[in-house]
Amino acid sequence: MKIDAKDIKPEVVAAIAAAVTAMMGTGNLAIKISTSAAWAAAGRQKLMNSH
């Protein structure tokens, strides 16, 4: 498995990889992990909708 996850803690990568392996099995998997501001944007949108 090749892991290229800059700016993401190794513990987080390991947890995500373990969860994917548990769900999908041990076959060949391609996993891309990247940071995102989606949760922050969703929180701001929810706040704006509440007014």
N, C-alpha and C positions, 0 to 999 in steps of 0.2 A: 504494500500500500504506500503510495506517495502522498505525503502531507505537505502542502504549501499553504499555510494559513498565517500570513503575516498579521501582526497586531491582535491575534486571538490567542488566549492562554492555552497552553498544551492540555490542561485539565478539561477545558471546554471542548476542545477538539476530540479528546478521548471519550468524553461522555456522549457527544453526538455520534461518533463512530460506533460506539457500543450500542446505542439505541437503534441505529440504522441496521447494524448487524443482527441484533435481536429480532427485529421485525422482518428483515428481508432474507436472512440466512447468511451463509458464509460463501456464497458465490462471488463472482466478480462484481464489484460495485464501483461506481464513479460518484464521488461526493464532492460537491463544491460548497464551501462554507465561506460566507462573506458577511461583513458588517453591513448594517442597514439602519436607516433612520425611520423605518416604517412605523415602529411602535411609537416613537415620539410624535410623528405626524398624526397617527391615529388618536393619540391622547389630546393633541391640540385641537383636532377636528371635533372630538367629543366635547371638549370644553367650550368651543365656539357654538356648537349646536345646543348647548344647555342654556344659553342666554335668550 
